[in-house]
Amino acid sequence: MQSTSLPSLPVLIVALLGGAFALSANLISVMMVDKINTGLPEGKQRSIFWWGTELRKEFRQRYPSSRLVLIRDLCVGLMILCFAFEVKFWVFR
């Protein structure tokens, strides 16, 4: 039986950063839904709990000069990069 060891401090820091990027991306998505909903009537508003991939496209059509889509995409990309580092340095050490 192999002994399990705790992850090193850099691995924990990368995990916390990945979680922060994931939380930030989710909060930005909720902001985007809220901004879209301000221009829609009551019956056509989106739920903040149920939205799909079309959110990015619709937000960019309504607000072409906003940078929320870019910031959200950066957060998602950095979250994936942190996950890849976690796998490389913690799982396959």
N, CA, C and O atoms as a MOPAC input file, in Angstrom:
PM7 MOZYME 1SCF
protein

 N      0.83400 1    -1.17700 1     0.00000 1
 C      0.00000 1     0.00000 1     0.00000 1
 C      0.87800 1     1.23900 1     0.00000 1
 O      1.78900 1     1.36400 1     0.81900 1
 N      0.60300 1     2.15700 1    -0.92200 1
 C      1.37700 1     3.38100 1    -1.00600 1
 C      0.93100 1     4.37100 1     0.05300 1
 O     -0.25200 1     4.47800 1     0.37500 1
 N      1.89600 1     5.08300 1     0.58000 1
 C      1.52600 1     6.12300 1     1.54300 1
 C      1.15300 1     7.39500 1     0.77900 1
 O      1.76200 1     7.73300 1    -0.23600 1
 N      0.17200 1     8.06300 1     1.27800 1
 C     -0.24000 1     9.30600 1     0.65000 1
 C      0.46300 1    10.45800 1     1.34500 1
 O      0.59500 1    10.47200 1     2.56900 1
 N      0.90200 1    11.40300 1     0.57300 1
 C      1.57300 1    12.55900 1     1.15100 1
 C      0.78500 1    13.81600 1     0.82900 1
 O      0.05100 1    13.88200 1    -0.15700 1
 N      0.95500 1    14.78500 1     1.66700 1
 C      0.28300 1    16.05900 1     1.44400 1
 C      0.94400 1    16.79900 1     0.29200 1
 O      2.14200 1    16.64300 1     0.05400 1
 N      0.17100 1    17.60100 1    -0.42100 1
 C      0.77300 1    18.36900 1    -1.51400 1
 C      1.68700 1    19.45100 1    -0.96500 1
 O      1.52200 1    19.91300 1     0.16400 1
 N      2.64100 1    19.84200 1    -1.77100 1
 C      3.58000 1    20.88400 1    -1.36300 1
 C      2.89300 1    22.25400 1    -1.37900 1
 O      1.78900 1    22.40300 1    -1.90300 1
 N      3.55700 1    23.23400 1    -0.80600 1
 C      2.99200 1    24.57600 1    -0.71700 1
 C      2.72900 1    25.19700 1    -2.09600 1
 O      1.66600 1    25.79000 1    -2.28200 1
 N      3.64600 1    25.09000 1    -3.07200 1
 C      3.32600 1    25.64900 1    -4.39500 1
 C      2.10300 1    25.00800 1    -5.04800 1
 O      1.33800 1    25.68200 1    -5.73800 1
 N      1.92000 1    23.70500 1    -4.83000 1
 C      0.75500 1    23.02900 1    -5.39500 1
 C     -0.52200 1    23.55500 1    -4.74500 1
 O     -1.52300 1    23.76300 1    -5.43000 1
 N     -0.49700 1    23.77000 1    -3.44000 1
 C     -1.66100 1    24.33000 1    -2.75200 1
 C     -1.96900 1    25.75100 1    -3.22200 1
 O     -3.13200 1    26.12000 1    -3.37900 1
 N     -0.93100 1    26.53500 1    -3.44200 1
 C     -1.13300 1    27.91100 1    -3.92100 1
 C     -1.75300 1    27.90800 1    -5.30700 1
 O     -2.66100 1    28.69100 1    -5.58500 1
 N     -1.26500 1    27.02900 1    -6.18200 1
 C     -1.83700 1    26.94100 1    -7.53100 1
 C     -3.28400 1    26.47300 1    -7.46300 1
 O     -4.11400 1    26.93500 1    -8.24600 1
 N     -3.60500 1    25.56500 1    -6.54300 1
 C     -4.98600 1    25.10100 1    -6.39100 1
 C     -5.89400 1    26.23500 1    -5.92600 1
 O     -7.01000 1    26.38200 1    -6.42400 1
 N     -5.42100 1    27.03300 1    -4.97700 1
 C     -6.20400 1    28.17200 1    -4.51900 1
 C     -6.38300 1    29.21700 1    -5.61800 1
 O     -7.45500 1    29.80800 1    -5.74500 1
 N     -5.34600 1    29.44200 1    -6.40200 1
 C     -5.46500 1    30.37600 1    -7.53400 1
 C     -6.47400 1    29.86200 1    -8.55800 1
 O     -7.28700 1    30.63100 1    -9.07100 1
 N     -6.42400 1    28.57800 1    -8.85200 1
 C     -7.38900 1    28.00200 1    -9.78600 1
 C     -8.81100 1    28.15400 1    -9.29600 1
 O     -9.71200 1    28.46400 1   -10.07500 1
 N     -9.02000 1    27.93600 1    -7.99800 1
 C    -10.34700 1    28.13600 1    -7.42400 1
 C    -10.78900 1    29.58400 1    -7.48800 1
 O    -11.96000 1    29.87200 1    -7.73600 1
 N     -9.85400 1    30.49800 1    -7.26400 1
 C    -10.18400 1    31.92700 1    -7.35000 1
 C    -10.56100 1    32.31600 1    -8.77500 1
 O    -11.48600 1    33.10000 1    -8.98300 1
 N     -9.84900 1    31.77200 1    -9.75300 1
 C    -10.19300 1    32.06600 1   -11.15000 1
 C    -11.55100 1    31.48400 1   -11.51200 1
 O    -12.31800 1    32.11200 1   -12.24100 1
 N    -11.85700 1    30.29100 1   -11.01200 1
 C    -13.15700 1    29.66900 1   -11.28600 1
 C    -14.28700 1    30.49500 1   -10.67200 1
 O    -15.31000 1    30.73000 1   -11.31600 1
 N    -14.10000 1    30.93100 1    -9.43600 1
 C    -15.11100 1    31.74900 1    -8.77700 1
 C    -15.28800 1    33.08700 1    -9.49200 1
 O    -16.41000 1    33.56400 1    -9.66000 1
 N    -14.17900 1    33.68600 1    -9.90900 1
 C    -14.25100 1    34.96000 1   -10.63700 1
 C    -14.99000 1    34.80500 1   -11.95800 1
 O    -15.81100 1    35.65300 1   -12.30900 1
 N    -14.71100 1    33.73400 1   -12.69200 1
 C    -15.39400 1    33.50700 1   -13.96500 1
 C    -16.88800 1    33.33300 1   -13.76300 1
 O    -17.69000 1    33.82200 1   -14.55900 1
 N    -17.26400 1    32.63000 1   -12.69000 1
 C    -18.67900 1    32.43200 1   -12.40900 1
 C    -19.34900 1    33.75200 1   -12.03000 1
 O    -20.45400 1    34.03600 1   -12.49200 1
 N    -18.70200 1    34.55400 1   -11.20200 1
 C    -19.27800 1    35.84200 1   -10.81100 1
 C    -19.40700 1    36.78800 1   -12.00200 1
 O    -20.38000 1    37.53500 1   -12.09800 1
 N    -18.44500 1    36.76000 1   -12.89300 1
 C    -18.52700 1    37.59900 1   -14.09600 1
 C    -19.67900 1    37.13700 1   -14.97800 1
 O    -20.37300 1    37.96200 1   -15.57300 1
 N    -19.88900 1    35.82200 1   -15.06800 1
 C    -21.01900 1    35.30600 1   -15.84800 1
 C    -22.34200 1    35.76700 1   -15.26000 1
 O    -23.26400 1    36.11300 1   -15.99900 1
 N    -22.44300 1    35.77300 1   -13.93900 1
 C    -23.66300 1    36.25500 1   -13.29600 1
 C    -23.85500 1    37.74800 1   -13.57900 1
 O    -24.98100 1    38.19700 1   -13.79400 1
 N    -22.77100 1    38.51000 1   -13.57900 1
 C    -22.86000 1    39.93200 1   -13.92500 1
 C    -23.34300 1    40.11500 1   -15.35900 1
 O    -24.12800 1    41.02000 1   -15.64300 1
 N    -22.87500 1    39.25900 1   -16.25900 1
 C    -23.28900 1    39.35100 1   -17.65600 1
 C    -24.77500 1    39.04700 1   -17.79400 1
 O    -25.48300 1    39.73400 1   -18.53100 1
 N    -25.25400 1    38.01900 1   -17.09000 1
 C    -26.68200 1    37.67900 1   -17.12800 1
 C    -27.50000 1    38.83700 1   -16.57600 1
 O    -28.53800 1    39.18400 1   -17.14000 1
 N    -27.04700 1    39.43900 1   -15.48100 1
 C    -27.76500 1    40.55700 1   -14.88000 1
 C    -27.81700 1    41.74800 1   -15.83000 1
 O    -28.84000 1    42.42500 1   -15.93200 1
 N    -26.71300 1    41.99800 1   -16.52100 1
 C    -26.68000 1    43.12200 1   -17.46200 1
 C    -27.60200 1    42.86200 1   -18.66200 1
 O    -28.25400 1    43.78500 1   -19.14800 1
 N    -27.66100 1    41.62300 1   -19.13600 1
 C    -28.58100 1    41.28200 1   -20.23100 1
 C    -30.01900 1    41.43600 1   -19.76200 1
 O    -30.86200 1    41.94000 1   -20.50400 1
 N    -30.30800 1    41.00500 1   -18.53900 1
 C    -31.67100 1    41.04500 1   -18.01800 1
 C    -32.19500 1    42.46200 1   -17.80300 1
 O    -33.41000 1    42.66200 1   -17.77800 1
 N    -31.32100 1    43.44300 1   -17.64900 1
 C    -31.80600 1    44.81000 1   -17.44200 1
 C    -32.52500 1    45.34200 1   -18.66900 1
 O    -33.37000 1    46.22800 1   -18.54300 1
 N    -32.21700 1    44.83200 1   -19.84200 1
 C    -32.85500 1    45.31200 1   -21.06100 1
 C    -33.99000 1    44.44100 1   -21.56300 1
 O    -34.55700 1    44.71800 1   -22.62000 1
 N    -34.33800 1    43.38800 1   -20.82400 1
 C    -35.38600 1    42.47200 1   -21.26800 1
 C    -36.63600 1    42.61700 1   -20.40500 1
 O    -36.54200 1    42.96700 1   -19.22800 1
 N    -37.81500 1    42.34700 1   -20.99000 1
 C    -39.03700 1    42.35500 1   -20.16800 1
 C    -39.04000 1    41.18500 1   -19.18600 1
 O    -38.25600 1    40.24600 1   -19.32200 1
 N    -39.91600 1    41.25200 1   -18.21400 1
 C    -39.96900 1    40.27300 1   -17.11600 1
 C    -40.06600 1    38.82400 1   -17.60000 1
 O    -39.40200 1    37.95500 1   -17.03400 1
 N    -40.85300 1    38.54100 1   -18.60400 1
 C    -41.06400 1    37.17400 1   -19.05400 1
 C    -39.91700 1    36.58300 1   -19.85000 1
 O    -39.83500 1    35.36200 1   -19.98200 1
 N    -39.02400 1    37.41300 1   -20.38900 1
 C    -37.95000 1    36.91400 1   -21.25200 1
 C    -36.58500 1    36.94600 1   -20.57000 1
 O    -35.57000 1    36.67100 1   -21.21000 1
 N    -36.55000 1    37.27300 1   -19.29900 1
 C    -35.26700 1    37.35600 1   -18.61000 1
 C    -34.68200 1    35.97500 1   -18.36500 1
 O    -35.40200 1    34.98800 1   -18.20700 1
 N    -33.34900 1    35.93400 1   -18.33700 1
 C    -32.63100 1    34.68300 1   -18.10600 1
 C    -32.47400 1    34.43900 1   -16.60700 1
 O    -32.43600 1    35.37700 1   -15.81100 1
 N    -32.38600 1    33.19400 1   -16.24900 1
 C    -32.11800 1    32.84000 1   -14.86200 1
 C    -30.61100 1    32.87900 1   -14.62800 1
 O    -29.83900 1    32.48500 1   -15.50200 1
 N    -30.18900 1    33.34600 1   -13.46300 1
 C    -28.75700 1    33.34100 1   -13.17400 1
 C    -28.26500 1    31.93100 1   -12.83900 1
 O    -27.05900 1    31.69100 1   -12.78200 1
 N    -29.19100 1    31.00500 1   -12.61900 1
 C    -28.79900 1    29.63700 1   -12.29600 1
 C    -28.77400 1    28.72600 1   -13.51600 1
 O    -28.19600 1    27.64100 1   -13.45200 1
 N    -29.38200 1    29.13300 1   -14.62100 1
 C    -29.46500 1    28.27000 1   -15.79200 1
 C    -29.18100 1    29.08600 1   -17.05000 1
 O    -30.07800 1    29.71800 1   -17.60700 1
 N    -27.94100 1    29.06500 1   -17.48600 1
 C    -27.56700 1    29.73100 1   -18.72300 1
 C    -26.56000 1    28.83300 1   -19.42800 1
 O    -25.87200 1    28.02900 1   -18.80000 1
 N    -26.49100 1    28.98600 1   -20.72800 1
 C    -25.63300 1    28.10800 1   -21.51000 1
 C    -24.52600 1    28.86700 1   -22.21300 1
 O    -24.17700 1    29.98500 1   -21.83600 1
 N    -23.98800 1    28.24500 1   -23.23100 1
 C    -22.86800 1    28.83000 1   -23.95700 1
 C    -23.28100 1    30.01100 1   -24.82800 1
 O    -22.43100 1    30.77800 1   -25.28100 1
 N    -24.57500 1    30.15600 1   -25.06200 1
 C    -25.02600 1    31.27800 1   -25.89200 1
 C    -24.95900 1    32.60600 1   -25.14900 1
 O    -25.14400 1    33.66200 1   -25.75500 1
 N    -24.69700 1    32.56700 1   -23.85300 1
 C    -24.60000 1    33.78600 1   -23.05900 1
 C    -23.50200 1    34.70600 1   -23.59100 1
 O    -23.70100 1    35.91400 1   -23.72200 1
 N    -22.35000 1    34.12500 1   -23.89300 1
 C    -21.21200 1    34.91000 1   -24.39300 1
 C    -21.57000 1    35.62100 1   -25.69700 1
 O    -21.27600 1    36.80400 1   -25.86900 1
 N    -22.20000 1    34.89900 1   -26.60400 1
 C    -22.56500 1    35.45500 1   -27.90700 1
 C    -23.60700 1    36.56900 1   -27.75700 1
 O    -23.47800 1    37.63200 1   -28.36400 1
 N    -24.62400 1    36.32100 1   -26.95600 1
 C    -25.67900 1    37.32200 1   -26.77200 1
 C    -25.14400 1    38.57000 1   -26.07500 1
 O    -25.52300 1    39.68900 1   -26.42100 1
 N    -24.26300 1    38.37600 1   -25.09500 1
 C    -23.70400 1    39.53700 1   -24.39600 1
 C    -22.85500 1    40.37200 1   -25.34200 1
 O    -22.91200 1    41.60100 1   -25.31100 1
 N    -22.06700 1    39.70900 1   -26.18300 1
 C    -21.20500 1    40.44300 1   -27.12300 1
 C    -22.04400 1    41.19700 1   -28.16300 1
 O    -21.64900 1    42.27500 1   -28.60800 1
 N    -23.19200 1    40.64300 1   -28.55200 1
 C    -24.07500 1    41.33700 1   -29.49600 1
 C    -24.68200 1    42.58100 1   -28.86400 1
 O    -24.76900 1    43.62600 1   -29.50700 1
 N    -25.10100 1    42.47400 1   -27.61000 1
 C    -25.75400 1    43.60400 1   -26.94500 1
 C    -24.76600 1    44.66400 1   -26.47900 1
 O    -25.06600 1    45.85600 1   -26.53500 1
 N    -23.59600 1    44.24600 1   -26.02300 1
 C    -22.59300 1    45.16200 1   -25.47500 1
 C    -21.24000 1    44.90200 1   -26.13700 1
 O    -20.36700 1    44.28600 1   -25.52500 1
 N    -21.05300 1    45.36000 1   -27.37300 1
 C    -19.81400 1    45.04000 1   -28.09800 1
 C    -18.56200 1    45.70200 1   -27.51100 1
 O    -17.45500 1    45.20500 1   -27.71900 1
 N    -18.71500 1    46.80000 1   -26.79000 1
 C    -17.53000 1    47.47600 1   -26.26500 1
 C    -17.16200 1    47.02300 1   -24.85100 1
 O    -16.15400 1    47.47900 1   -24.31100 1
 N    -17.94700 1    46.14200 1   -24.24300 1
 C    -17.67000 1    45.68700 1   -22.88300 1
 C    -16.54300 1    44.66200 1   -22.87400 1
 O    -16.40200 1    43.86600 1   -23.80300 1
 N    -15.74700 1    44.69200 1   -21.81900 1
 C    -14.62400 1    43.76300 1   -21.70900 1
 C    -14.91200 1    42.59000 1   -20.77200 1
 O    -14.00900 1    41.81600 1   -20.45200 1
 N    -16.15300 1    42.45500 1   -20.33300 1
 C    -16.48100 1    41.36200 1   -19.42100 1
 C    -16.24900 1    39.99900 1   -20.06200 1
 O    -15.80300 1    39.07200 1   -19.38700 1
 N    -16.53900 1    39.86400 1   -21.34100 1
 C    -16.33700 1    38.58100 1   -22.02700 1
 C    -14.85600 1    38.23000 1   -22.05400 1
 O    -14.48300 1    37.08100 1   -21.81500 1
 N    -14.01700 1    39.20800 1   -22.34300 1
 C    -12.57400 1    38.97200 1   -22.38300 1
 C    -12.04700 1    38.58400 1   -21.00100 1
 O    -11.24600 1    37.65700 1   -20.88000 1
 N    -12.48800 1    39.28300 1   -19.97200 1
 C    -12.02100 1    38.98100 1   -18.61700 1
 C    -12.48900 1    37.59800 1   -18.18900 1
 O    -11.72800 1    36.85200 1   -17.57200 1
 N    -13.73500 1    37.24500 1   -18.50800 1
 C    -14.23700 1    35.91200 1   -18.16700 1
 C    -13.45900 1    34.82800 1   -18.90100 1
 O    -13.12400 1    33.79800 1   -18.31600 1
 N    -13.17200 1    35.05700 1   -20.18100 1
 C    -12.40300 1    34.07700 1   -20.94600 1
 C    -10.99200 1    33.91800 1   -20.37700 1
 O    -10.46100 1    32.80800 1   -20.33800 1
 N    -10.38600 1    35.01700 1   -19.93600 1
 C     -9.06400 1    34.92700 1   -19.31400 1
 C     -9.12300 1    34.13200 1   -18.01100 1
 O     -8.23700 1    33.32300 1   -17.73400 1
 N    -10.15500 1    34.35800 1   -17.22300 1
 C    -10.30500 1    33.60500 1   -15.96500 1
 C    -10.46700 1    32.11600 1   -16.23700 1
 O     -9.86500 1    31.28900 1   -15.55100 1
 N    -11.27000 1    31.77400 1   -17.22700 1
 C    -11.46900 1    30.35900 1   -17.56500 1
 C    -10.16200 1    29.74300 1   -18.06900 1
 O     -9.81800 1    28.62300 1   -17.68900 1
 N     -9.44100 1    30.45900 1   -18.91100 1
 C     -8.16300 1    29.95400 1   -19.41600 1
 C     -7.13900 1    29.76200 1   -18.31400 1
 O     -6.43700 1    28.75100 1   -18.28800 1
 N     -7.04800 1    30.72400 1   -17.40400 1
 C     -6.10800 1    30.59700 1   -16.28800 1
 C     -6.52200 1    29.48300 1   -15.32600 1
 O     -5.66600 1    28.82700 1   -14.73300 1
 N     -7.82300 1    29.26900 1   -15.16900 1
 C     -8.30600 1    28.17200 1   -14.33200 1
 C     -7.87800 1    26.83200 1   -14.93500 1
 O     -7.42700 1    25.94200 1   -14.21300 1
 N     -8.01600 1    26.68700 1   -16.24800 1
 C     -7.60900 1    25.44700 1   -16.92000 1
 C     -6.10100 1    25.25300 1   -16.81800 1
 O     -5.63000 1    24.13200 1   -16.62300 1
 N     -5.34500 1    26.33600 1   -16.94900 1
 C     -3.88800 1    26.25600 1   -16.81800 1
 C     -3.48900 1    25.82700 1   -15.40700 1
 O     -2.58900 1    25.00300 1   -15.24600 1
 N     -4.13800 1    26.37000 1   -14.39700 1
 C     -3.86000 1    25.96000 1   -13.01700 1
 C     -4.18800 1    24.48500 1   -12.81200 1
 O     -3.44700 1    23.77200 1   -12.13600 1
 N     -5.28700 1    24.02700 1   -13.38900 1
 C     -5.64300 1    22.61500 1   -13.27300 1
 C     -4.58300 1    21.73100 1   -13.93400 1
 O     -4.23100 1    20.67800 1   -13.40200 1
 N     -4.07800 1    22.15900 1   -15.09000 1
 C     -3.03900 1    21.37800 1   -15.77400 1
 C     -1.77100 1    21.31400 1   -14.92000 1
 O     -1.13000 1    20.26600 1   -14.84200 1
 N     -1.40500 1    22.43100 1   -14.28000 1
 C     -0.24600 1    22.41300 1   -13.38800 1
 C     -0.47500 1    21.49400 1   -12.19000 1
 O      0.43500 1    20.79200 1   -11.75000 1
 N     -1.69300 1    21.50900 1   -11.67100 1
 C     -2.01400 1    20.62100 1   -10.55100 1
 C     -1.81400 1    19.15800 1   -10.95300 1
 O     -1.20500 1    18.38300 1   -10.21500 1
 N     -2.31900 1    18.79800 1   -12.10000 1
 C     -2.19100 1    17.41300 1   -12.55200 1
 C     -0.72800 1    17.05200 1   -12.76700 1
 O     -0.28700 1    15.97000 1   -12.37900 1
 N      0.02000 1    17.95400 1   -13.38300 1
 C      1.41600 1    17.65600 1   -13.67900 1
 C      2.26700 1    17.55100 1   -12.42500 1
 O      3.05800 1    16.61700 1   -12.29300 1
 N      2.11900 1    18.48500 1   -11.50900 1
 C      3.03900 1    18.53000 1   -10.36800 1
 C      2.53500 1    17.80400 1    -9.12600 1
 O      3.31700 1    17.57500 1    -8.20300 1
 N      1.26100 1    17.43500 1    -9.07000 1
 C      0.79200 1    16.72400 1    -7.89500 1
 C      0.48600 1    15.26000 1    -8.22700 1
 O      0.84400 1    14.36300 1    -7.46400 1
 N     -0.15600 1    15.02600 1    -9.33300 1
 C     -0.53600 1    13.66400 1    -9.68200 1
 C      0.64200 1    12.92700 1   -10.31500 1
 O      0.95400 1    11.80500 1    -9.91500 1
 N      1.29500 1    13.53900 1   -11.29100 1
 C      2.39600 1    12.88300 1   -12.01100 1
 C      3.74500 1    13.42200 1   -11.56200 1
 O      4.53300 1    13.85800 1   -12.40100 1
 N      4.02900 1    13.40900 1   -10.29300 1
 C      5.32200 1    13.93300 1    -9.84700 1
 C      6.41400 1    12.94100 1    -9.98000 1
 O      7.56100 1    13.23600 1    -9.64400 1

